Amino acid sequence: MADVTETTTESKSKWARLLPLAALAVGAVVGAWALGDYLNFETLRDNREMLIAYRDAHYGLAVLAFMSFYVVIAGFSLPGATIATLTGGFLFGTFPGVLYNVGAATIGATLVFMAASWGFGERMSAKLDSGEGRIKALKQGIDENQWSMLFIIRLVPVVPFFVANLIPALVGVPLWRYVVSTFVGIIPGGLVYTSVGAGLGEVFARGETPDLGIIFEPHVLLPILGLAALACLPIVLKRIRGKEAL
């Protein structure tokens, strides 16, 4: 009887842990369905005068509303993060717009991280620790180079934001380290798109659309990749020292 009770309790605990992730998944589906047609450049262009008027009349509330909306987009992984970043630059300028963008994105990403950690992060990390061979070696390699790995997945623009939110949760990264590396790591990309957003007034005046591929231009991409290479440096040095020790 006791075994049955314990099994039932464990089952309930398991489902309770998955509730935050389930809520994010449902929110992502509903949000994409309800807002997918509105989270685009055309919506920003058509409503720019109303947004500017509201910002001028209620700056503090405009910042709060914008950041809250951005947190929802990032937290539910909705397909509108780039437009939200452009909007932040358009309404608030490169600075302090980049702080609003990066701050809101970090909060949203942290919600995903916490939901994943609560749901299955601890168990997955424990399984990796108890694994053998390559799996255990991979986990140890990540543990020994957490800062570098966290910065790399944020700096390299080909790593999807949602994936970069989940991986740290699966390998047991501490919350404070995740928050710091996320905030700092997304600043370069956030700064690029915020500055593009700050120049949207001229783009609207010409009847054009912004060049969202600018982050892959050599003069933008190379410095970001340089930062990623710098983040890799501690890993390389550890390997060199390890070989010398042998």
Rosetta constraint file for C-alpha pairs under 8 A:
AtomPair CA 1 CA 5 HARMONIC 6.33 0.50
AtomPair CA 2 CA 6 HARMONIC 6.14 0.50
AtomPair CA 3 CA 7 HARMONIC 6.09 0.50
AtomPair CA 4 CA 8 HARMONIC 6.14 0.50
AtomPair CA 5 CA 9 HARMONIC 6.11 0.50
AtomPair CA 6 CA 10 HARMONIC 6.08 0.50
AtomPair CA 7 CA 11 HARMONIC 6.09 0.50
AtomPair CA 8 CA 12 HARMONIC 6.20 0.50
AtomPair CA 9 CA 13 HARMONIC 6.09 0.50
AtomPair CA 10 CA 14 HARMONIC 6.06 0.50
AtomPair CA 11 CA 15 HARMONIC 6.35 0.50
AtomPair CA 12 CA 16 HARMONIC 6.07 0.50
AtomPair CA 13 CA 17 HARMONIC 6.18 0.50
AtomPair CA 14 CA 18 HARMONIC 6.48 0.50
AtomPair CA 14 CA 119 HARMONIC 7.76 0.50
AtomPair CA 15 CA 19 HARMONIC 6.39 0.50
AtomPair CA 17 CA 118 HARMONIC 5.77 0.50
AtomPair CA 17 CA 119 HARMONIC 4.56 0.50
AtomPair CA 17 CA 120 HARMONIC 7.61 0.50
AtomPair CA 18 CA 22 HARMONIC 6.10 0.50
AtomPair CA 18 CA 115 HARMONIC 7.91 0.50
AtomPair CA 18 CA 118 HARMONIC 7.49 0.50
AtomPair CA 18 CA 119 HARMONIC 4.66 0.50
AtomPair CA 18 CA 120 HARMONIC 7.63 0.50
AtomPair CA 19 CA 23 HARMONIC 6.02 0.50
AtomPair CA 19 CA 119 HARMONIC 7.62 0.50
AtomPair CA 20 CA 24 HARMONIC 6.28 0.50
AtomPair CA 20 CA 115 HARMONIC 5.24 0.50
AtomPair CA 20 CA 116 HARMONIC 7.95 0.50
AtomPair CA 20 CA 118 HARMONIC 7.93 0.50
AtomPair CA 20 CA 119 HARMONIC 7.29 0.50
AtomPair CA 21 CA 25 HARMONIC 6.14 0.50
AtomPair CA 21 CA 112 HARMONIC 7.76 0.50
AtomPair CA 21 CA 115 HARMONIC 5.40 0.50
AtomPair CA 21 CA 116 HARMONIC 6.34 0.50
AtomPair CA 21 CA 119 HARMONIC 6.64 0.50
AtomPair CA 22 CA 26 HARMONIC 6.11 0.50
AtomPair CA 23 CA 27 HARMONIC 5.96 0.50
AtomPair CA 24 CA 28 HARMONIC 5.97 0.50
AtomPair CA 24 CA 75 HARMONIC 7.37 0.50
AtomPair CA 24 CA 76 HARMONIC 5.54 0.50
AtomPair CA 24 CA 112 HARMONIC 7.67 0.50
AtomPair CA 25 CA 29 HARMONIC 6.37 0.50
AtomPair CA 25 CA 76 HARMONIC 7.18 0.50
AtomPair CA 26 CA 30 HARMONIC 6.10 0.50
AtomPair CA 27 CA 31 HARMONIC 5.63 0.50
AtomPair CA 27 CA 76 HARMONIC 6.00 0.50
AtomPair CA 28 CA 32 HARMONIC 5.92 0.50
AtomPair CA 28 CA 76 HARMONIC 4.76 0.50
AtomPair CA 28 CA 77 HARMONIC 6.23 0.50
AtomPair CA 28 CA 78 HARMONIC 6.05 0.50
AtomPair CA 29 CA 33 HARMONIC 6.19 0.50
AtomPair CA 30 CA 34 HARMONIC 5.99 0.50
AtomPair CA 31 CA 35 HARMONIC 5.53 0.50
AtomPair CA 31 CA 36 HARMONIC 7.12 0.50
AtomPair CA 31 CA 76 HARMONIC 7.64 0.50
AtomPair CA 31 CA 78 HARMONIC 6.70 0.50
AtomPair CA 32 CA 36 HARMONIC 4.67 0.50
AtomPair CA 32 CA 78 HARMONIC 5.89 0.50
AtomPair CA 32 CA 79 HARMONIC 7.04 0.50
AtomPair CA 35 CA 39 HARMONIC 6.21 0.50
AtomPair CA 36 CA 78 HARMONIC 7.88 0.50
AtomPair CA 36 CA 79 HARMONIC 7.00 0.50
AtomPair CA 36 CA 80 HARMONIC 7.92 0.50
AtomPair CA 38 CA 43 HARMONIC 5.88 0.50
AtomPair CA 39 CA 43 HARMONIC 6.82 0.50
AtomPair CA 39 CA 79 HARMONIC 7.23 0.50
AtomPair CA 39 CA 80 HARMONIC 5.17 0.50
AtomPair CA 39 CA 83 HARMONIC 6.77 0.50
AtomPair CA 40 CA 44 HARMONIC 6.87 0.50
AtomPair CA 40 CA 80 HARMONIC 6.82 0.50
AtomPair CA 40 CA 83 HARMONIC 6.09 0.50
AtomPair CA 41 CA 45 HARMONIC 6.18 0.50
AtomPair CA 41 CA 83 HARMONIC 6.37 0.50
AtomPair CA 41 CA 209 HARMONIC 7.75 0.50
AtomPair CA 42 CA 46 HARMONIC 6.05 0.50
AtomPair CA 43 CA 47 HARMONIC 6.13 0.50
AtomPair CA 44 CA 48 HARMONIC 5.65 0.50
AtomPair CA 44 CA 87 HARMONIC 7.20 0.50
AtomPair CA 45 CA 204 HARMONIC 6.97 0.50
AtomPair CA 47 CA 51 HARMONIC 6.25 0.50
AtomPair CA 48 CA 52 HARMONIC 6.10 0.50
AtomPair CA 49 CA 53 HARMONIC 6.11 0.50
AtomPair CA 50 CA 54 HARMONIC 6.21 0.50
AtomPair CA 51 CA 55 HARMONIC 6.13 0.50
AtomPair CA 51 CA 91 HARMONIC 7.63 0.50
AtomPair CA 52 CA 56 HARMONIC 6.12 0.50
AtomPair CA 52 CA 91 HARMONIC 6.54 0.50
AtomPair CA 53 CA 57 HARMONIC 6.22 0.50
AtomPair CA 54 CA 58 HARMONIC 5.79 0.50
AtomPair CA 54 CA 59 HARMONIC 7.42 0.50
AtomPair CA 54 CA 62 HARMONIC 6.87 0.50
AtomPair CA 55 CA 59 HARMONIC 4.70 0.50
AtomPair CA 55 CA 60 HARMONIC 8.00 0.50
AtomPair CA 55 CA 61 HARMONIC 7.89 0.50
AtomPair CA 55 CA 62 HARMONIC 5.32 0.50
AtomPair CA 55 CA 63 HARMONIC 7.92 0.50
AtomPair CA 55 CA 91 HARMONIC 7.29 0.50
AtomPair CA 58 CA 62 HARMONIC 5.95 0.50
AtomPair CA 59 CA 63 HARMONIC 6.26 0.50
AtomPair CA 60 CA 64 HARMONIC 6.32 0.50
AtomPair CA 61 CA 65 HARMONIC 5.93 0.50
AtomPair CA 62 CA 66 HARMONIC 5.94 0.50
AtomPair CA 63 CA 67 HARMONIC 6.07 0.50
AtomPair CA 63 CA 100 HARMONIC 7.58 0.50
AtomPair CA 64 CA 68 HARMONIC 6.05 0.50
AtomPair CA 65 CA 69 HARMONIC 6.14 0.50
AtomPair CA 66 CA 70 HARMONIC 6.17 0.50
AtomPair CA 66 CA 88 HARMONIC 7.55 0.50
AtomPair CA 67 CA 71 HARMONIC 6.08 0.50
AtomPair CA 67 CA 100 HARMONIC 6.42 0.50
AtomPair CA 67 CA 101 HARMONIC 7.19 0.50
AtomPair CA 67 CA 103 HARMONIC 7.95 0.50
AtomPair CA 67 CA 104 HARMONIC 5.28 0.50
AtomPair CA 68 CA 72 HARMONIC 6.39 0.50
AtomPair CA 68 CA 104 HARMONIC 7.21 0.50
AtomPair CA 69 CA 73 HARMONIC 6.37 0.50
AtomPair CA 70 CA 74 HARMONIC 6.14 0.50
AtomPair CA 70 CA 81 HARMONIC 7.22 0.50
AtomPair CA 70 CA 84 HARMONIC 6.30 0.50
AtomPair CA 70 CA 101 HARMONIC 7.54 0.50
AtomPair CA 70 CA 104 HARMONIC 5.81 0.50
AtomPair CA 70 CA 105 HARMONIC 6.61 0.50
AtomPair CA 70 CA 108 HARMONIC 7.59 0.50
AtomPair CA 71 CA 75 HARMONIC 5.67 0.50
AtomPair CA 71 CA 104 HARMONIC 5.14 0.50
AtomPair CA 71 CA 105 HARMONIC 5.99 0.50
AtomPair CA 71 CA 107 HARMONIC 6.21 0.50
AtomPair CA 71 CA 108 HARMONIC 4.45 0.50
AtomPair CA 72 CA 76 HARMONIC 5.88 0.50
AtomPair CA 72 CA 78 HARMONIC 7.98 0.50
AtomPair CA 72 CA 108 HARMONIC 6.56 0.50
AtomPair CA 73 CA 77 HARMONIC 5.69 0.50
AtomPair CA 73 CA 78 HARMONIC 4.92 0.50
AtomPair CA 73 CA 79 HARMONIC 7.47 0.50
AtomPair CA 73 CA 80 HARMONIC 6.55 0.50
AtomPair CA 73 CA 81 HARMONIC 6.31 0.50
AtomPair CA 73 CA 108 HARMONIC 7.44 0.50
AtomPair CA 74 CA 78 HARMONIC 6.54 0.50
AtomPair CA 74 CA 81 HARMONIC 6.58 0.50
AtomPair CA 74 CA 104 HARMONIC 7.91 0.50
AtomPair CA 74 CA 105 HARMONIC 5.76 0.50
AtomPair CA 74 CA 108 HARMONIC 4.67 0.50
AtomPair CA 74 CA 109 HARMONIC 6.01 0.50
AtomPair CA 75 CA 107 HARMONIC 7.73 0.50
AtomPair CA 75 CA 108 HARMONIC 4.01 0.50
AtomPair CA 75 CA 109 HARMONIC 5.71 0.50
AtomPair CA 75 CA 110 HARMONIC 7.77 0.50
AtomPair CA 75 CA 111 HARMONIC 5.92 0.50
AtomPair CA 75 CA 112 HARMONIC 5.81 0.50
AtomPair CA 76 CA 108 HARMONIC 7.76 0.50
AtomPair CA 76 CA 112 HARMONIC 7.75 0.50
AtomPair CA 77 CA 162 HARMONIC 6.42 0.50
AtomPair CA 80 CA 84 HARMONIC 6.10 0.50
AtomPair CA 81 CA 85 HARMONIC 6.16 0.50
AtomPair CA 82 CA 86 HARMONIC 6.26 0.50
AtomPair CA 82 CA 193 HARMONIC 7.44 0.50
AtomPair CA 83 CA 87 HARMONIC 6.07 0.50
AtomPair CA 84 CA 88 HARMONIC 6.24 0.50
AtomPair CA 84 CA 101 HARMONIC 7.85 0.50
AtomPair CA 85 CA 89 HARMONIC 6.48 0.50
AtomPair CA 85 CA 101 HARMONIC 5.83 0.50
AtomPair CA 85 CA 190 HARMONIC 7.10 0.50
AtomPair CA 85 CA 193 HARMONIC 6.30 0.50
AtomPair CA 85 CA 194 HARMONIC 5.76 0.50
AtomPair CA 85 CA 197 HARMONIC 7.18 0.50
AtomPair CA 86 CA 90 HARMONIC 6.07 0.50
AtomPair CA 86 CA 193 HARMONIC 5.97 0.50
AtomPair CA 86 CA 194 HARMONIC 5.46 0.50
AtomPair CA 86 CA 195 HARMONIC 7.90 0.50
AtomPair CA 86 CA 196 HARMONIC 6.57 0.50
AtomPair CA 86 CA 197 HARMONIC 3.96 0.50
AtomPair CA 86 CA 198 HARMONIC 7.34 0.50
AtomPair CA 87 CA 91 HARMONIC 6.01 0.50
AtomPair CA 87 CA 194 HARMONIC 7.89 0.50
AtomPair CA 87 CA 197 HARMONIC 6.06 0.50
AtomPair CA 88 CA 92 HARMONIC 5.79 0.50
AtomPair CA 88 CA 93 HARMONIC 7.20 0.50
AtomPair CA 88 CA 97 HARMONIC 5.22 0.50
AtomPair CA 88 CA 98 HARMONIC 7.22 0.50
AtomPair CA 88 CA 100 HARMONIC 7.03 0.50
AtomPair CA 88 CA 101 HARMONIC 6.16 0.50
AtomPair CA 88 CA 194 HARMONIC 6.51 0.50
AtomPair CA 88 CA 197 HARMONIC 6.95 0.50
AtomPair CA 88 CA 198 HARMONIC 7.98 0.50
AtomPair CA 89 CA 93 HARMONIC 4.57 0.50
AtomPair CA 89 CA 94 HARMONIC 5.25 0.50
AtomPair CA 89 CA 95 HARMONIC 7.81 0.50
AtomPair CA 89 CA 97 HARMONIC 5.08 0.50
AtomPair CA 89 CA 98 HARMONIC 6.87 0.50
AtomPair CA 89 CA 193 HARMONIC 7.62 0.50
AtomPair CA 89 CA 194 HARMONIC 4.34 0.50
AtomPair CA 89 CA 195 HARMONIC 6.04 0.50
AtomPair CA 89 CA 196 HARMONIC 7.09 0.50
AtomPair CA 89 CA 197 HARMONIC 4.30 0.50
AtomPair CA 89 CA 198 HARMONIC 4.37 0.50
AtomPair CA 89 CA 199 HARMONIC 7.92 0.50
AtomPair CA 90 CA 194 HARMONIC 7.62 0.50
AtomPair CA 90 CA 197 HARMONIC 4.60 0.50
AtomPair CA 90 CA 198 HARMONIC 4.34 0.50
AtomPair CA 90 CA 199 HARMONIC 6.87 0.50
AtomPair CA 90 CA 200 HARMONIC 6.12 0.50
AtomPair CA 90 CA 201 HARMONIC 7.39 0.50
AtomPair CA 91 CA 97 HARMONIC 7.52 0.50
AtomPair CA 91 CA 198 HARMONIC 7.39 0.50
AtomPair CA 92 CA 96 HARMONIC 6.31 0.50
AtomPair CA 92 CA 97 HARMONIC 4.76 0.50
AtomPair CA 92 CA 198 HARMONIC 7.53 0.50
AtomPair CA 93 CA 97 HARMONIC 5.19 0.50
AtomPair CA 93 CA 98 HARMONIC 7.87 0.50
AtomPair CA 93 CA 194 HARMONIC 7.42 0.50
AtomPair CA 93 CA 195 HARMONIC 7.28 0.50
AtomPair CA 93 CA 197 HARMONIC 7.62 0.50
AtomPair CA 93 CA 198 HARMONIC 4.89 0.50
AtomPair CA 94 CA 98 HARMONIC 5.72 0.50
AtomPair CA 94 CA 191 HARMONIC 7.18 0.50
AtomPair CA 94 CA 194 HARMONIC 5.46 0.50
AtomPair CA 94 CA 195 HARMONIC 4.95 0.50
AtomPair CA 94 CA 197 HARMONIC 7.73 0.50
AtomPair CA 94 CA 198 HARMONIC 5.70 0.50
AtomPair CA 95 CA 99 HARMONIC 6.98 0.50
AtomPair CA 96 CA 100 HARMONIC 6.60 0.50
AtomPair CA 97 CA 101 HARMONIC 6.15 0.50
AtomPair CA 97 CA 194 HARMONIC 6.66 0.50
AtomPair CA 98 CA 102 HARMONIC 5.93 0.50
AtomPair CA 98 CA 187 HARMONIC 7.66 0.50
AtomPair CA 98 CA 190 HARMONIC 6.36 0.50
AtomPair CA 98 CA 191 HARMONIC 5.75 0.50
AtomPair CA 98 CA 194 HARMONIC 5.77 0.50
AtomPair CA 99 CA 103 HARMONIC 5.72 0.50
AtomPair CA 100 CA 104 HARMONIC 6.02 0.50
AtomPair CA 101 CA 105 HARMONIC 6.07 0.50
AtomPair CA 101 CA 190 HARMONIC 6.99 0.50
AtomPair CA 101 CA 194 HARMONIC 7.74 0.50
AtomPair CA 102 CA 106 HARMONIC 6.00 0.50
AtomPair CA 102 CA 183 HARMONIC 6.29 0.50
AtomPair CA 102 CA 186 HARMONIC 6.78 0.50
AtomPair CA 102 CA 187 HARMONIC 6.41 0.50
AtomPair CA 102 CA 190 HARMONIC 6.42 0.50
AtomPair CA 103 CA 107 HARMONIC 6.34 0.50
AtomPair CA 103 CA 183 HARMONIC 6.89 0.50
AtomPair CA 104 CA 108 HARMONIC 6.23 0.50
AtomPair CA 105 CA 109 HARMONIC 6.03 0.50
AtomPair CA 106 CA 110 HARMONIC 6.00 0.50
AtomPair CA 106 CA 179 HARMONIC 6.80 0.50
AtomPair CA 106 CA 182 HARMONIC 6.17 0.50
AtomPair CA 106 CA 183 HARMONIC 5.65 0.50
AtomPair CA 107 CA 111 HARMONIC 6.42 0.50
AtomPair CA 108 CA 112 HARMONIC 6.72 0.50
AtomPair CA 109 CA 113 HARMONIC 6.26 0.50
AtomPair CA 109 CA 162 HARMONIC 7.81 0.50
AtomPair CA 109 CA 165 HARMONIC 5.93 0.50
AtomPair CA 110 CA 114 HARMONIC 6.02 0.50
AtomPair CA 110 CA 165 HARMONIC 7.53 0.50
AtomPair CA 110 CA 178 HARMONIC 7.81 0.50
AtomPair CA 110 CA 179 HARMONIC 6.65 0.50
AtomPair CA 111 CA 115 HARMONIC 6.15 0.50
AtomPair CA 112 CA 116 HARMONIC 6.13 0.50
AtomPair CA 112 CA 165 HARMONIC 6.42 0.50
AtomPair CA 112 CA 166 HARMONIC 7.21 0.50
AtomPair CA 113 CA 117 HARMONIC 6.00 0.50
AtomPair CA 113 CA 165 HARMONIC 5.60 0.50
AtomPair CA 113 CA 166 HARMONIC 5.98 0.50
AtomPair CA 113 CA 168 HARMONIC 7.49 0.50
AtomPair CA 113 CA 169 HARMONIC 5.64 0.50
AtomPair CA 114 CA 118 HARMONIC 5.97 0.50
AtomPair CA 114 CA 169 HARMONIC 7.45 0.50
AtomPair CA 114 CA 175 HARMONIC 7.82 0.50
AtomPair CA 115 CA 119 HARMONIC 5.95 0.50
AtomPair CA 116 CA 120 HARMONIC 6.04 0.50
AtomPair CA 116 CA 121 HARMONIC 5.77 0.50
AtomPair CA 116 CA 166 HARMONIC 6.55 0.50
AtomPair CA 116 CA 169 HARMONIC 5.94 0.50
AtomPair CA 116 CA 170 HARMONIC 7.48 0.50
AtomPair CA 117 CA 121 HARMONIC 3.93 0.50
AtomPair CA 117 CA 122 HARMONIC 6.08 0.50
AtomPair CA 117 CA 169 HARMONIC 4.94 0.50
AtomPair CA 117 CA 170 HARMONIC 6.82 0.50
AtomPair CA 117 CA 172 HARMONIC 7.56 0.50
AtomPair CA 118 CA 122 HARMONIC 7.14 0.50
AtomPair CA 120 CA 124 HARMONIC 5.96 0.50
AtomPair CA 120 CA 170 HARMONIC 7.31 0.50
AtomPair CA 121 CA 125 HARMONIC 6.00 0.50
AtomPair CA 121 CA 169 HARMONIC 5.15 0.50
AtomPair CA 121 CA 170 HARMONIC 4.43 0.50
AtomPair CA 121 CA 171 HARMONIC 6.84 0.50
AtomPair CA 121 CA 172 HARMONIC 6.37 0.50
AtomPair CA 122 CA 126 HARMONIC 6.15 0.50
AtomPair CA 122 CA 169 HARMONIC 7.92 0.50
AtomPair CA 122 CA 170 HARMONIC 7.18 0.50
AtomPair CA 122 CA 171 HARMONIC 7.94 0.50
AtomPair CA 122 CA 172 HARMONIC 6.33 0.50
AtomPair CA 123 CA 127 HARMONIC 6.18 0.50
AtomPair CA 124 CA 128 HARMONIC 6.22 0.50
AtomPair CA 124 CA 170 HARMONIC 5.77 0.50
AtomPair CA 124 CA 171 HARMONIC 7.02 0.50
AtomPair CA 125 CA 129 HARMONIC 6.18 0.50
AtomPair CA 125 CA 170 HARMONIC 5.80 0.50
AtomPair CA 125 CA 171 HARMONIC 4.83 0.50
AtomPair CA 125 CA 172 HARMONIC 5.47 0.50
AtomPair CA 126 CA 130 HARMONIC 6.24 0.50
AtomPair CA 127 CA 131 HARMONIC 6.03 0.50
AtomPair CA 128 CA 135 HARMONIC 6.42 0.50
AtomPair CA 128 CA 136 HARMONIC 5.93 0.50
AtomPair CA 128 CA 139 HARMONIC 6.23 0.50
AtomPair CA 128 CA 171 HARMONIC 7.70 0.50
AtomPair CA 129 CA 136 HARMONIC 5.98 0.50
AtomPair CA 129 CA 139 HARMONIC 6.72 0.50
AtomPair CA 129 CA 140 HARMONIC 7.87 0.50
AtomPair CA 130 CA 136 HARMONIC 7.13 0.50
AtomPair CA 131 CA 135 HARMONIC 5.97 0.50
AtomPair CA 131 CA 136 HARMONIC 5.08 0.50
AtomPair CA 132 CA 136 HARMONIC 4.97 0.50
AtomPair CA 132 CA 137 HARMONIC 7.63 0.50
AtomPair CA 133 CA 137 HARMONIC 6.28 0.50
AtomPair CA 134 CA 138 HARMONIC 5.93 0.50
AtomPair CA 135 CA 139 HARMONIC 6.31 0.50
AtomPair CA 136 CA 140 HARMONIC 6.15 0.50
AtomPair CA 137 CA 141 HARMONIC 6.04 0.50
AtomPair CA 138 CA 142 HARMONIC 6.28 0.50
AtomPair CA 139 CA 143 HARMONIC 6.16 0.50
AtomPair CA 139 CA 171 HARMONIC 7.03 0.50
AtomPair CA 140 CA 144 HARMONIC 6.09 0.50
AtomPair CA 141 CA 145 HARMONIC 6.31 0.50
AtomPair CA 142 CA 146 HARMONIC 5.53 0.50
AtomPair CA 142 CA 149 HARMONIC 6.88 0.50
AtomPair CA 142 CA 171 HARMONIC 7.76 0.50
AtomPair CA 143 CA 171 HARMONIC 7.89 0.50
AtomPair CA 145 CA 149 HARMONIC 6.10 0.50
AtomPair CA 145 CA 234 HARMONIC 7.68 0.50
AtomPair CA 145 CA 235 HARMONIC 6.44 0.50
AtomPair CA 146 CA 150 HARMONIC 5.96 0.50
AtomPair CA 146 CA 173 HARMONIC 7.41 0.50
AtomPair CA 147 CA 151 HARMONIC 6.23 0.50
AtomPair CA 147 CA 177 HARMONIC 7.67 0.50
AtomPair CA 147 CA 181 HARMONIC 7.14 0.50
AtomPair CA 147 CA 231 HARMONIC 7.96 0.50
AtomPair CA 148 CA 152 HARMONIC 6.10 0.50
AtomPair CA 148 CA 231 HARMONIC 4.93 0.50
AtomPair CA 148 CA 232 HARMONIC 5.89 0.50
AtomPair CA 148 CA 234 HARMONIC 7.11 0.50
AtomPair CA 148 CA 235 HARMONIC 7.24 0.50
AtomPair CA 149 CA 153 HARMONIC 6.32 0.50
AtomPair CA 149 CA 231 HARMONIC 7.63 0.50
AtomPair CA 149 CA 232 HARMONIC 7.68 0.50
AtomPair CA 150 CA 154 HARMONIC 6.47 0.50
AtomPair CA 150 CA 168 HARMONIC 7.48 0.50
AtomPair CA 150 CA 178 HARMONIC 7.40 0.50
AtomPair CA 150 CA 181 HARMONIC 6.17 0.50
AtomPair CA 150 CA 182 HARMONIC 7.55 0.50
AtomPair CA 150 CA 185 HARMONIC 7.93 0.50
AtomPair CA 151 CA 155 HARMONIC 5.97 0.50
AtomPair CA 151 CA 181 HARMONIC 5.97 0.50
AtomPair CA 151 CA 182 HARMONIC 7.47 0.50
AtomPair CA 151 CA 185 HARMONIC 5.38 0.50
AtomPair CA 151 CA 228 HARMONIC 7.06 0.50
AtomPair CA 151 CA 231 HARMONIC 6.39 0.50
AtomPair CA 152 CA 156 HARMONIC 5.94 0.50
AtomPair CA 152 CA 185 HARMONIC 7.96 0.50
AtomPair CA 152 CA 228 HARMONIC 5.26 0.50
AtomPair CA 152 CA 231 HARMONIC 6.31 0.50
AtomPair CA 152 CA 232 HARMONIC 7.32 0.50
AtomPair CA 153 CA 159 HARMONIC 6.08 0.50
AtomPair CA 153 CA 164 HARMONIC 6.05 0.50
AtomPair CA 154 CA 159 HARMONIC 7.27 0.50
AtomPair CA 154 CA 161 HARMONIC 7.76 0.50
AtomPair CA 154 CA 164 HARMONIC 6.76 0.50
AtomPair CA 154 CA 182 HARMONIC 6.75 0.50
AtomPair CA 154 CA 185 HARMONIC 5.13 0.50
AtomPair CA 154 CA 186 HARMONIC 5.86 0.50
AtomPair CA 155 CA 185 HARMONIC 5.75 0.50
AtomPair CA 155 CA 186 HARMONIC 6.56 0.50
AtomPair CA 155 CA 188 HARMONIC 7.49 0.50
AtomPair CA 155 CA 189 HARMONIC 7.51 0.50
AtomPair CA 155 CA 224 HARMONIC 6.45 0.50
AtomPair CA 155 CA 225 HARMONIC 7.24 0.50
AtomPair CA 155 CA 227 HARMONIC 7.29 0.50
AtomPair CA 155 CA 228 HARMONIC 5.81 0.50
AtomPair CA 156 CA 224 HARMONIC 7.38 0.50
AtomPair CA 156 CA 225 HARMONIC 6.67 0.50
AtomPair CA 156 CA 228 HARMONIC 6.62 0.50
AtomPair CA 157 CA 189 HARMONIC 7.78 0.50
AtomPair CA 159 CA 163 HARMONIC 6.92 0.50
AtomPair CA 159 CA 164 HARMONIC 6.62 0.50
AtomPair CA 160 CA 164 HARMONIC 6.28 0.50
AtomPair CA 161 CA 165 HARMONIC 6.34 0.50
AtomPair CA 162 CA 166 HARMONIC 6.49 0.50
AtomPair CA 163 CA 167 HARMONIC 6.20 0.50
AtomPair CA 164 CA 168 HARMONIC 7.17 0.50
AtomPair CA 165 CA 169 HARMONIC 7.27 0.50
AtomPair CA 166 CA 170 HARMONIC 6.48 0.50
AtomPair CA 167 CA 171 HARMONIC 6.62 0.50
AtomPair CA 168 CA 172 HARMONIC 6.33 0.50
AtomPair CA 168 CA 173 HARMONIC 5.30 0.50
AtomPair CA 168 CA 178 HARMONIC 7.27 0.50
AtomPair CA 169 CA 173 HARMONIC 6.04 0.50
AtomPair CA 173 CA 177 HARMONIC 6.95 0.50
AtomPair CA 173 CA 178 HARMONIC 6.54 0.50
AtomPair CA 174 CA 178 HARMONIC 6.29 0.50
AtomPair CA 175 CA 179 HARMONIC 6.22 0.50
AtomPair CA 176 CA 180 HARMONIC 6.23 0.50
AtomPair CA 177 CA 181 HARMONIC 6.05 0.50
AtomPair CA 178 CA 182 HARMONIC 5.93 0.50
AtomPair CA 179 CA 183 HARMONIC 6.12 0.50
AtomPair CA 180 CA 184 HARMONIC 6.17 0.50
AtomPair CA 181 CA 185 HARMONIC 5.46 0.50
AtomPair CA 182 CA 186 HARMONIC 6.04 0.50
AtomPair CA 183 CA 187 HARMONIC 6.64 0.50
AtomPair CA 186 CA 190 HARMONIC 5.83 0.50
AtomPair CA 187 CA 191 HARMONIC 5.76 0.50
AtomPair CA 188 CA 192 HARMONIC 6.44 0.50
AtomPair CA 188 CA 224 HARMONIC 6.83 0.50
AtomPair CA 189 CA 193 HARMONIC 6.49 0.50
AtomPair CA 189 CA 215 HARMONIC 7.29 0.50
AtomPair CA 189 CA 224 HARMONIC 7.95 0.50
AtomPair CA 190 CA 194 HARMONIC 5.89 0.50
AtomPair CA 191 CA 195 HARMONIC 6.05 0.50
AtomPair CA 192 CA 196 HARMONIC 6.41 0.50
AtomPair CA 192 CA 215 HARMONIC 6.92 0.50
AtomPair CA 192 CA 220 HARMONIC 7.92 0.50
AtomPair CA 193 CA 197 HARMONIC 6.17 0.50
AtomPair CA 193 CA 212 HARMONIC 7.72 0.50
AtomPair CA 193 CA 215 HARMONIC 7.94 0.50
AtomPair CA 194 CA 198 HARMONIC 6.19 0.50
AtomPair CA 195 CA 199 HARMONIC 6.60 0.50
AtomPair CA 196 CA 200 HARMONIC 6.65 0.50
AtomPair CA 196 CA 210 HARMONIC 7.29 0.50
AtomPair CA 199 CA 203 HARMONIC 6.83 0.50
AtomPair CA 200 CA 204 HARMONIC 5.96 0.50
AtomPair CA 200 CA 210 HARMONIC 7.18 0.50
AtomPair CA 201 CA 205 HARMONIC 6.25 0.50
AtomPair CA 202 CA 206 HARMONIC 6.32 0.50
AtomPair CA 203 CA 207 HARMONIC 6.25 0.50
AtomPair CA 203 CA 208 HARMONIC 5.36 0.50
AtomPair CA 203 CA 209 HARMONIC 6.38 0.50
AtomPair CA 203 CA 210 HARMONIC 6.65 0.50
AtomPair CA 204 CA 208 HARMONIC 6.14 0.50
AtomPair CA 204 CA 209 HARMONIC 7.47 0.50
AtomPair CA 213 CA 217 HARMONIC 7.16 0.50
AtomPair CA 214 CA 220 HARMONIC 7.19 0.50
AtomPair CA 215 CA 220 HARMONIC 5.57 0.50
AtomPair CA 215 CA 221 HARMONIC 5.71 0.50
AtomPair CA 216 CA 220 HARMONIC 6.59 0.50
AtomPair CA 216 CA 221 HARMONIC 5.15 0.50
AtomPair CA 217 CA 221 HARMONIC 5.72 0.50
AtomPair CA 218 CA 222 HARMONIC 5.48 0.50
AtomPair CA 219 CA 223 HARMONIC 7.09 0.50
AtomPair CA 220 CA 224 HARMONIC 6.76 0.50
AtomPair CA 221 CA 225 HARMONIC 6.10 0.50
AtomPair CA 222 CA 226 HARMONIC 5.95 0.50
AtomPair CA 223 CA 227 HARMONIC 6.34 0.50
AtomPair CA 224 CA 228 HARMONIC 6.38 0.50
AtomPair CA 225 CA 229 HARMONIC 6.09 0.50
AtomPair CA 226 CA 230 HARMONIC 6.18 0.50
AtomPair CA 227 CA 231 HARMONIC 6.25 0.50
AtomPair CA 228 CA 232 HARMONIC 6.39 0.50
AtomPair CA 229 CA 233 HARMONIC 6.44 0.50
AtomPair CA 232 CA 236 HARMONIC 6.43 0.50
AtomPair CA 233 CA 237 HARMONIC 6.15 0.50
AtomPair CA 234 CA 238 HARMONIC 6.14 0.50
AtomPair CA 235 CA 239 HARMONIC 6.35 0.50
AtomPair CA 236 CA 240 HARMONIC 6.24 0.50
AtomPair CA 237 CA 241 HARMONIC 6.10 0.50
AtomPair CA 238 CA 242 HARMONIC 5.99 0.50
AtomPair CA 239 CA 243 HARMONIC 6.24 0.50
AtomPair CA 240 CA 244 HARMONIC 6.25 0.50
AtomPair CA 241 CA 245 HARMONIC 6.14 0.50
AtomPair CA 242 CA 246 HARMONIC 6.52 0.50
